[in-house]
Amino acid sequence: MDAQTFKGKWWSPNSPDEKVPGIVEYHPEEGEVDLFGTLVESEEDDEEAHFMEMDLEDHVEGFLLGETIESKLVTITDAVPVNISRPSIGNEAGHPNSVYKFTRVYTGGHFEEEPEFNQVSFGFNGLAEWFGESRIEHEVSDEDGIRSRYGVKEPKTVEIKLRDAELTFFVGTTVSSSVTATELEDSVRVNIIPDEPLPFPELSNRYINPLQRYLALATATPVQPTDVSGMVGEDTWIKVFSNIPSHAPADRSVSRASMLFRPDDVNLENSLQHWFQDEGQAEYLFNFYFGTIYNSHLFLEHQFLSLAVAIESYFSHRYPDFKIMEKDAYRDLRKSLVSEIPNGLEVKERIQNLLQSIGNLPSFKDKLEMVVEEERSVLTLLVDVDETLSTATTIRHDLAHGLGEDYSTEELVKTRYKLQIIIECILLDIAGVEDKHKAQVLYSNYQGADFLSVDKEVKSDE
């Protein structure tokens, strides 16, 4: 979402007659309101005198309404006062200023509570490149090759039924004109109609954020939603500027060469249905994954540990109740073991606590083996699975506990990338990509890497 500036007057819904001039600056990371005055909830007759004694919590927070100098209606939903500058004592000409932070703003209407949207429409940077379907056709050039004529195909729609919403991709063309030229550009918009109206934070959590993660995986690039708007009531469209999670600085463009998969590579409806149904269990896995591969400043050891933790977090979501032994049997065993330790030893309480907290839980090696087993048919085509499990366990324990294990930097690098392949295999599975295609796209992505031990079957399919 692009940065926005709104200049105008601002007020609390509870005090519509007390308007204060100010400037609102919105950025995708956060927004800031700079008011040339204060908005306070006060019943004091002498507000100026009372102001000198007030704390931040005495000032208005939550919803702020505004009207810009262009007569645009603006609603800020979650304003929090962060700084109040008081005029110096005795300076009658001085005016207090107040600064607020916020994360979400609506333009096009005033609301005193979160509006509920019947539908939401938005784009993503790189979405047209991912679809790869140009609706623009070159028809004819003049004899000198200076001027050309282009045609535009009819827009295409791709409708997908989710469990509690309709998702539609509109594949079309945008036209922009200036005095000297007319530009045509491929465009893809997303429209989501939930089964019942929802406030934007819930729409974002249910649909926009998961779709962002899906597209970031598919394109192997951090993508951001653009030009978000939603419908309130029967026909009122509201522009939405909100802090939506960013997986990395948006300085990388989508490239067809780096994509893991495209719409033609999968059954898009089945893939998205599968993703929306199951991606919640992989949210932490996804965050650790992208936080690692798009952060070039992380030390190699931190990259490895982040990917290892990602797999452990996925295991916890995949097998939330997994225990090595049945609960009652383990409790009896634990009591029996602790009873054999002489009283008075300092380690007795520590051993008891360890047995109680983690003794019946699988080790990192156990977790890694169980996760990998689900993907073994694909991973075996790409890497030596057993060697990867052994080396990853050794390095993880050494980095976490400083055991002084003997392994080279080269082994660390290779194993770090093998963990990345394991994670990508899991995410592709959640996206509904078939095993054969998973192996092909992963091989294509890492082709030439000396840590691959590629099966002939994968090479022959290329």
Backbone torsions as a table, in degrees:
resi	resn	phi	psi	omega
1	MET	NA	135.3	-177.3
2	ASP	-77.4	154.3	176.5
3	ALA	-65.3	149.2	-178.9
4	GLN	-136.6	148.2	175.1
5	THR	-126.4	131.4	179.0
6	PHE	-125.7	120.0	177.6
7	LYS	-110.5	131.3	-179.5
8	GLY	172.8	-151.1	179.1
9	LYS	-114.4	147.2	-171.5
10	TRP	-133.9	148.2	-178.3
11	TRP	-156.0	164.9	175.3
12	SER	-85.7	142.1	176.0
13	PRO	-57.1	-25.6	-179.7
14	ASN	-80.9	-16.1	-178.5
15	SER	-136.4	69.2	-174.1
16	PRO	-65.6	-17.7	-179.3
17	ASP	-87.6	-11.2	-179.5
18	GLU	-101.5	90.3	-175.8
19	LYS	-105.6	139.6	-176.1
20	VAL	-125.3	131.1	177.1
21	PRO	-70.3	152.7	179.2
22	GLY	179.1	176.9	-178.7
23	ILE	-124.0	133.4	176.5
24	VAL	-111.0	125.1	176.7
25	GLU	-113.5	118.6	176.4
26	TYR	-105.9	132.2	171.2
27	HIS	-130.4	152.2	-178.8
28	PRO	-55.4	-30.0	180.0
29	GLU	-73.2	-41.9	178.8
30	GLU	-171.8	169.5	177.2
31	GLY	-121.0	159.5	-179.8
32	GLU	-137.3	135.0	175.2
33	VAL	-108.8	124.3	177.8
34	ASP	-116.1	103.3	-176.6
35	LEU	-98.9	138.7	176.4
36	PHE	-90.7	59.6	-177.1
37	GLY	157.9	-165.5	-178.8
38	THR	-134.4	153.1	172.7
39	LEU	-117.5	113.8	-175.2
40	VAL	-126.4	149.5	171.6
41	GLU	-95.2	96.1	-173.3
42	SER	-141.3	141.4	174.4
43	GLU	-107.7	8.4	-179.4
44	GLU	-72.1	143.8	176.1
45	ASP	-70.9	-41.4	-177.8
46	ASP	-100.3	82.4	-174.4
47	GLU	-67.9	-33.7	-179.3
48	GLU	-63.7	-42.5	178.9
49	ALA	-69.0	-39.6	-179.9
50	HIS	-65.7	-34.9	-177.4
51	PHE	-57.5	-37.6	-176.5
52	MET	-64.2	-19.0	-177.2
53	GLU	-106.1	-0.9	-173.4
54	MET	-84.7	151.6	173.7
55	ASP	-100.4	175.3	-179.0
56	LEU	-58.0	-38.2	-176.2
57	GLU	-67.6	-11.5	178.0
58	ASP	-81.5	-10.7	-176.8
59	HIS	-92.2	158.1	-178.8
60	VAL	-58.7	138.4	171.9
61	GLU	-140.9	166.3	-177.7
62	GLY	94.8	-123.0	-175.6
63	PHE	-79.7	132.0	170.3
64	LEU	-125.7	136.9	178.0
65	LEU	-108.6	151.0	-179.4
66	GLY	-151.4	160.4	172.1
67	GLU	-133.9	123.0	-175.5
68	THR	-78.7	171.0	179.4
69	ILE	-67.3	-15.1	175.0
70	GLU	-94.7	11.8	179.4
71	SER	68.4	26.2	176.2
72	LYS	-86.8	133.7	178.8
73	LEU	-85.2	132.8	-175.2
74	VAL	-131.3	139.1	174.6
75	THR	-127.0	123.4	171.8
76	ILE	-101.3	131.7	-169.6
77	THR	-98.1	-24.4	-169.7
78	ASP	-138.7	45.5	-178.3
79	ALA	-68.9	134.3	178.2
80	VAL	-127.7	122.9	179.3
81	PRO	-68.1	132.8	-179.0
82	VAL	-121.7	-18.2	-179.9
83	ASN	-158.5	133.2	175.2
84	ILE	-125.1	120.8	178.6
85	SER	-100.5	118.2	-177.5
86	ARG	-91.4	142.2	174.4
87	PRO	-67.6	151.4	180.0
88	SER	-65.4	146.8	-179.6
89	ILE	-60.9	131.1	-179.8
90	GLY	91.5	-7.9	179.4
91	ASN	-94.1	88.3	-175.0
92	GLU	-67.4	-23.0	-178.8
93	ALA	-83.1	-11.7	-177.1
94	GLY	-74.3	151.8	178.8
95	HIS	-127.8	139.8	176.3
96	PRO	-72.7	146.3	173.0
97	ASN	-117.7	152.2	178.5
98	SER	-135.7	143.1	-178.9
99	VAL	-122.6	132.5	178.1
100	TYR	-121.3	152.1	169.6
101	LYS	-110.8	150.5	177.1
102	PHE	-154.9	167.7	179.9
103	THR	-124.0	-8.1	-175.9
104	ARG	-147.2	136.7	178.9
105	VAL	-142.6	141.6	176.9
106	TYR	-114.1	140.8	173.7
107	THR	-122.6	143.2	-178.7
108	GLY	110.9	0.6	179.6
109	GLY	-176.1	164.1	176.0
110	HIS	-110.2	135.5	179.7
111	PHE	-137.0	140.4	177.2
112	GLU	-103.4	-2.5	171.1
113	GLU	-149.9	166.5	-176.5
114	GLU	-56.7	122.0	176.6
115	PRO	-71.6	153.9	176.0
116	GLU	-107.2	131.4	-173.4
117	PHE	-102.5	134.1	175.9
118	ASN	-75.5	-29.9	178.0
119	GLN	-158.1	162.1	179.6
120	VAL	-137.6	141.4	-177.7
121	SER	-128.7	139.0	-177.7
122	PHE	-164.5	169.0	174.1
123	GLY	-121.7	-178.9	171.8
124	PHE	-138.1	140.5	172.7
125	ASN	-63.0	133.1	-179.9
126	GLY	86.5	-1.5	-176.8
127	LEU	-67.0	-39.3	178.5
128	ALA	-65.2	-38.9	178.1
129	GLU	-65.0	-37.0	-179.8
130	TRP	-66.0	-43.4	177.8
131	PHE	-66.8	-37.6	175.0
132	GLY	65.4	21.7	-179.5
133	GLU	-112.1	98.1	179.5
134	SER	-76.8	132.8	176.4
135	ARG	-96.5	7.0	-177.4
136	ILE	-105.6	128.5	-179.3
137	GLU	-121.4	133.5	175.2
138	HIS	-80.3	118.3	-174.8
139	GLU	-96.2	-51.1	-174.6
140	VAL	-158.9	148.6	173.9
141	SER	-116.6	155.2	176.4
142	ASP	-74.8	174.0	-174.4
143	GLU	-61.5	-33.4	-178.3
144	ASP	-85.9	-6.1	-179.6
145	GLY	72.3	19.0	-177.7
146	ILE	-91.0	-42.1	-178.7
147	ARG	-113.4	145.9	179.1
148	SER	-131.5	155.8	176.0
149	ARG	-118.6	135.0	-177.5
150	TYR	-121.7	147.6	174.2
151	GLY	-111.2	158.5	-179.2
152	VAL	-122.5	124.8	177.9
153	LYS	-71.0	160.8	174.6
154	GLU	-61.6	143.3	177.0
155	PRO	-58.9	152.2	179.5
156	LYS	-117.4	141.2	176.4
157	THR	-118.7	142.1	175.0
158	VAL	-122.4	109.4	-175.5
159	GLU	-100.0	133.4	-177.6
160	ILE	-131.9	126.4	179.2
161	LYS	-92.1	115.3	172.9
162	LEU	-92.5	175.9	-174.7
163	ARG	-61.1	-36.7	-176.2
164	ASP	-137.1	28.6	-179.9
165	ALA	-166.2	161.0	171.9
166	GLU	-106.7	126.3	178.1
167	LEU	-113.7	128.8	-178.8
168	THR	-130.1	131.3	170.1
169	PHE	-95.7	127.6	174.2
170	PHE	-105.3	109.6	-178.6
171	VAL	-99.3	112.3	-175.3
172	GLY	-151.0	-147.8	-174.8
173	THR	-140.4	141.5	172.0
174	THR	-107.9	147.7	-179.1
175	VAL	-123.1	129.7	174.4
176	SER	-129.4	137.6	-175.5
177	SER	-124.5	148.2	172.6
178	SER	-135.7	-176.7	-179.6
179	VAL	-62.7	-33.6	-172.5
180	THR	-102.1	-16.4	-173.4
181	ALA	-158.8	159.1	170.5
182	THR	-120.6	127.9	-176.3
183	GLU	-111.9	134.9	174.3
184	LEU	-109.5	138.2	-179.1
185	GLU	-144.0	135.5	175.6
186	ASP	-64.4	143.8	-175.7
187	SER	-144.6	141.3	174.0
188	VAL	-130.0	125.4	177.4
189	ARG	-114.1	153.4	176.9
190	VAL	-114.1	134.2	175.5
191	ASN	-126.0	129.6	-179.7
192	ILE	-123.4	125.7	176.5
193	ILE	-115.7	106.0	178.5
194	PRO	-73.1	159.5	-179.9
195	ASP	-63.2	-26.9	175.9
196	GLU	-141.7	149.5	-178.6
197	PRO	-57.2	142.3	-177.6
198	LEU	-136.6	149.1	172.4
199	PRO	-66.9	155.9	-174.1
200	PHE	-60.0	-42.7	179.5
201	PRO	-55.1	-37.6	179.5
202	GLU	-73.8	-38.7	175.1
203	LEU	-59.6	-41.2	-179.6
204	SER	-64.4	-47.6	-178.2
205	ASN	-65.7	-37.5	-176.1
206	ARG	-79.3	-35.3	-168.5
207	TYR	-126.2	-51.8	-172.9
208	ILE	-67.7	-48.4	-178.9
209	ASN	-63.0	-46.9	176.6
210	PRO	-60.5	-38.8	178.9
211	LEU	-67.4	-36.0	175.7
212	GLN	-60.4	-43.6	179.5
213	ARG	-65.9	-39.2	178.8
214	TYR	-61.4	-47.9	-177.6
215	LEU	-69.8	-34.2	176.6
216	ALA	-64.7	-38.2	175.9
217	LEU	-66.8	-47.7	-175.7
218	ALA	-62.8	-41.1	-176.7
219	THR	-91.1	-8.5	-175.8
220	ALA	55.4	35.4	-176.5
221	THR	-146.1	140.4	174.3
222	PRO	-66.2	125.4	179.5
223	VAL	-119.1	153.3	-178.4
224	GLN	-129.3	143.3	175.0
225	PRO	-67.7	147.0	-179.4
226	THR	-131.5	151.0	170.9
227	ASP	48.9	62.9	-177.0
228	VAL	-88.9	132.6	174.7
229	SER	-145.9	156.0	-179.2
230	GLY	-140.0	154.4	-179.3
231	MET	-99.3	128.5	175.0
232	VAL	-112.4	133.3	-177.7
233	GLY	71.2	-148.8	-174.7
234	GLU	-84.1	-32.5	-173.1
235	ASP	-154.9	21.2	-179.1
236	THR	-99.4	114.3	178.9
237	TRP	-94.7	130.0	-177.2
238	ILE	-117.6	129.7	174.5
239	LYS	-77.6	139.9	-177.0
240	VAL	-121.5	127.8	173.2
241	PHE	-121.9	112.9	-171.9
242	SER	-139.9	153.0	177.3
243	ASN	-77.8	98.2	178.8
244	ILE	-103.8	135.5	-172.4
245	PRO	-50.9	135.4	175.9
246	SER	-109.7	128.7	-178.0
247	HIS	-84.9	-16.4	-178.7
248	ALA	-171.7	162.8	173.7
249	PRO	-54.7	133.7	-174.5
250	ALA	-82.5	54.6	-179.5
251	ASP	-110.3	14.3	177.9
252	ARG	-117.3	128.5	179.5
253	SER	-93.5	155.8	-179.7
254	VAL	-70.5	130.0	179.8
255	SER	-123.2	133.1	179.9
256	ARG	-62.5	-29.4	-177.2
257	ALA	-67.7	-27.4	-174.9
258	SER	-101.0	-0.6	-177.4
259	MET	-67.4	140.8	173.9
260	LEU	-77.5	-40.2	175.3
261	PHE	-158.4	159.0	-179.9
262	ARG	-123.5	169.1	-177.6
263	PRO	-54.5	-35.8	-179.2
264	ASP	-70.5	-17.0	-177.8
265	ASP	-82.5	-13.7	-176.1
266	VAL	-135.8	166.6	165.4
267	ASN	-80.7	101.4	-168.3
268	LEU	-58.8	-41.2	-179.5
269	GLU	-63.9	-48.5	179.2
270	ASN	-63.1	-39.9	-178.4
271	SER	-62.7	-47.5	-179.2
272	LEU	-70.2	-37.2	176.1
273	GLN	-61.2	-42.6	179.0
274	HIS	-63.1	-44.1	-178.0
275	TRP	-64.4	-49.4	-178.0
276	PHE	-65.2	-26.7	179.4
277	GLN	-76.0	-37.3	-168.6
278	ASP	-116.7	-8.8	-171.1
279	GLU	-68.5	-19.2	179.7
280	GLY	-58.8	-34.0	-179.6
281	GLN	-71.7	-13.0	-177.0
282	ALA	-113.3	13.3	-175.5
283	GLU	-60.4	-46.2	-179.5
284	TYR	-68.2	-38.8	175.6
285	LEU	-56.4	-46.5	-178.5
286	PHE	-62.8	-45.2	-177.8
287	ASN	-64.2	-43.7	176.8
288	PHE	-63.4	-40.3	-177.8
289	TYR	-61.8	-54.4	-178.3
290	PHE	-71.2	-32.4	176.5
291	GLY	-64.0	-19.4	179.3
292	THR	-93.1	-52.5	-171.5
293	ILE	-73.4	-18.1	178.9
294	TYR	-105.7	11.1	178.5
295	ASN	-116.0	94.4	-175.5
296	SER	-73.3	-9.6	-176.6
297	HIS	-90.7	-6.4	178.8
298	LEU	-71.1	136.0	172.0
299	PHE	-63.0	153.0	-177.9
300	LEU	-55.3	-41.5	-180.0
301	GLU	-62.6	-38.8	178.5
302	HIS	-68.1	-37.7	176.7
303	GLN	-59.6	-46.7	-179.7
304	PHE	-60.3	-49.3	-177.6
305	LEU	-63.6	-38.0	179.7
306	SER	-63.0	-42.3	178.5
307	LEU	-68.8	-36.7	177.3
308	ALA	-64.3	-43.8	177.8
309	VAL	-64.4	-35.7	177.8
310	ALA	-58.4	-44.0	-179.8
311	ILE	-67.8	-40.0	178.0
312	GLU	-63.1	-41.4	179.9
313	SER	-65.5	-37.3	177.3
314	TYR	-64.3	-40.7	177.9
315	PHE	-58.6	-43.4	-178.1
316	SER	-62.6	-34.9	178.0
317	HIS	-79.5	-32.8	-178.7
318	ARG	-74.9	-37.3	-178.7
319	TYR	-129.1	69.5	-172.0
320	PRO	-64.4	-25.0	-175.2
321	ASP	-112.4	15.8	-174.4
322	PHE	-70.3	130.5	174.3
323	LYS	-134.0	150.8	-179.8
324	ILE	-68.6	-44.3	-179.6
325	MET	-119.7	159.4	173.7
326	GLU	-61.0	143.1	-169.2
327	LYS	-55.2	-51.4	-176.8
328	ASP	-66.0	-40.0	179.6
329	ALA	-63.9	-39.5	-179.8
330	TYR	-69.2	-37.8	179.2
331	ARG	-60.9	-43.2	178.2
332	ASP	-63.7	-41.6	179.4
333	LEU	-63.8	-42.6	-178.8
334	ARG	-61.9	-45.8	179.6
335	LYS	-62.4	-38.7	179.7
336	SER	-64.7	-42.7	-179.7
337	LEU	-65.7	-45.1	-177.5
338	VAL	-65.9	-35.1	-178.5
339	SER	-65.1	-20.9	-179.7
340	GLU	-81.7	-11.6	-179.5
341	ILE	-86.2	125.7	-178.6
342	PRO	-59.0	141.3	175.2
343	ASN	-65.7	151.0	178.1
344	GLY	96.1	-16.4	177.4
345	LEU	-77.7	134.6	-178.0
346	GLU	-62.4	-30.8	-174.7
347	VAL	-77.8	-11.1	-174.0
348	LYS	-61.3	-47.8	-178.4
349	GLU	-65.4	-38.4	179.6
350	ARG	-64.7	-45.6	179.0
351	ILE	-61.9	-40.9	179.5
352	GLN	-61.8	-43.4	-179.7
353	ASN	-65.9	-40.7	179.3
354	LEU	-65.2	-43.0	178.6
355	LEU	-63.3	-34.6	-177.9
356	GLN	-76.4	-37.0	-173.7
357	SER	-86.7	-44.1	-173.6
358	ILE	-128.7	-2.5	-174.3
359	GLY	-61.6	-29.7	-177.3
360	ASN	-101.0	11.0	179.6
361	LEU	-101.9	151.5	180.0
362	PRO	-68.8	152.4	176.5
363	SER	-76.9	172.4	176.0
364	PHE	-57.8	-42.4	179.6
365	LYS	-60.8	-42.6	178.7
366	ASP	-61.7	-45.5	-179.2
367	LYS	-62.4	-46.1	-179.3
368	LEU	-61.0	-43.1	-179.6
369	GLU	-63.3	-41.2	-178.5
370	MET	-68.8	-39.4	178.5
371	VAL	-67.4	-44.9	-177.8
372	VAL	-66.6	-33.6	-177.9
373	GLU	-57.8	-34.7	179.5
374	GLU	-67.1	-25.5	-177.1
375	GLU	-112.9	10.9	-172.4
376	ARG	-58.9	-37.5	-176.7
377	SER	-60.3	-31.5	177.5
378	VAL	-87.2	-46.4	-175.3
379	LEU	-63.2	-33.5	179.6
380	THR	-61.4	-26.2	178.8
381	LEU	-75.3	-14.0	-171.8
382	LEU	-117.5	-36.0	-174.9
383	VAL	-140.0	164.2	171.5
384	ASP	-78.5	101.2	-171.1
385	VAL	-63.4	-48.6	-176.2
386	ASP	-64.1	-41.4	177.7
387	GLU	-64.7	-38.2	178.8
388	THR	-63.4	-44.7	179.5
389	LEU	-60.9	-44.8	-177.8
390	SER	-65.3	-48.8	-177.7
391	THR	-67.7	-40.7	179.6
392	ALA	-61.5	-40.4	179.0
393	THR	-65.0	-44.4	180.0
394	THR	-61.1	-47.9	-177.2
395	ILE	-67.9	-41.3	-179.8
396	ARG	-60.4	-46.6	-179.7
397	HIS	-64.3	-37.8	-179.9
398	ASP	-67.0	-45.6	-179.1
399	LEU	-67.6	-35.0	-178.0
400	ALA	-78.0	-31.4	-171.7
401	HIS	-124.0	-0.8	178.6
402	GLY	60.5	52.5	-174.3
403	LEU	-85.5	-9.5	179.3
404	GLY	74.6	30.4	179.5
405	GLU	-67.2	153.6	-175.9
406	ASP	-98.7	103.8	174.0
407	TYR	-148.7	155.6	-175.1
408	SER	-92.8	163.6	174.9
409	THR	-61.2	-35.7	178.3
410	GLU	-62.0	-42.0	177.5
411	GLU	-63.9	-39.2	178.5
412	LEU	-61.9	-45.8	-179.6
413	VAL	-61.9	-49.1	-177.4
414	LYS	-62.4	-42.7	-177.8
415	THR	-70.2	-34.4	176.0
416	ARG	-57.9	-44.0	-179.5
417	TYR	-73.2	-29.4	175.2
418	LYS	-67.2	-37.4	174.5
419	LEU	-62.8	-38.3	178.2
420	GLN	-62.8	-41.2	178.2
421	ILE	-63.4	-40.7	177.7
422	ILE	-59.1	-46.1	-179.2
423	ILE	-64.6	-43.8	179.3
424	GLU	-63.6	-34.5	177.0
425	CYS	-64.1	-41.9	177.8
426	ILE	-62.9	-46.8	-177.3
427	LEU	-66.3	-38.8	176.7
428	LEU	-64.2	-34.5	177.0
429	ASP	-65.4	-42.8	178.4
430	ILE	-64.7	-29.8	177.6
431	ALA	-80.5	2.6	175.9
432	GLY	78.2	19.8	178.9
433	VAL	-79.9	132.6	-177.8
434	GLU	-68.0	153.7	-175.1
435	ASP	-56.6	-44.4	-177.5
436	LYS	-60.3	-42.7	-179.1
437	HIS	-73.5	-32.5	175.8
438	LYS	-57.5	-48.0	-179.7
439	ALA	-61.5	-40.1	-178.1
440	GLN	-66.8	-45.6	-177.0
441	VAL	-70.5	-35.4	178.1
442	LEU	-68.8	-40.2	176.6
443	TYR	-62.8	-43.7	179.7
444	SER	-61.6	-37.7	-177.4
445	ASN	-71.2	-31.1	-175.7
446	TYR	-115.1	14.3	-176.8
447	GLN	-55.3	130.6	-179.9
448	GLY	97.3	-15.7	179.2
449	ALA	-68.2	135.5	-173.9
450	ASP	-77.5	-3.3	177.4
451	PHE	-91.1	-4.5	177.2
452	LEU	-81.7	139.2	170.3
453	SER	-121.9	80.9	-164.2
454	VAL	-82.1	132.2	176.3
455	ASP	-69.1	144.9	-179.0
456	LYS	-59.4	-29.5	-178.6
457	GLU	-61.2	-38.8	-179.5
458	VAL	-69.5	-43.9	-179.4
459	LYS	-62.3	-39.4	-177.2
460	SER	-68.6	-23.8	179.7
461	ASP	-83.7	-11.0	-177.6
462	GLU	-71.6	NA	NA
